[in-house]
Amino acid sequence: MTKNYISIKKIDQKYLHDILRYYPNIGSGRKNYSAHHKRVLKNILLSKKYAKNKTLNKKISISLN
């Protein structure tokens, strides 16, 4: 049985909100941390899927030859 999905463990980013609450003068970096975190997770998943498909296609082309 093959695994047809890719998953990633989500890490709680609440500590970033706590840091900003305790130190409001921090003015650099992203303000929307949850959206940034989702974007990063999506990019990681897409790159994992691409790498998996790339190796799978390579195996198929080798076996067909």
Secondary structure, DSSP 4 states (H G I P E B T S, - for coil): -------------HHHHHHHHH-TT--SS-S-HHHHHHHHHHHHHHHHHHHHHHHHHHHHHHHH-
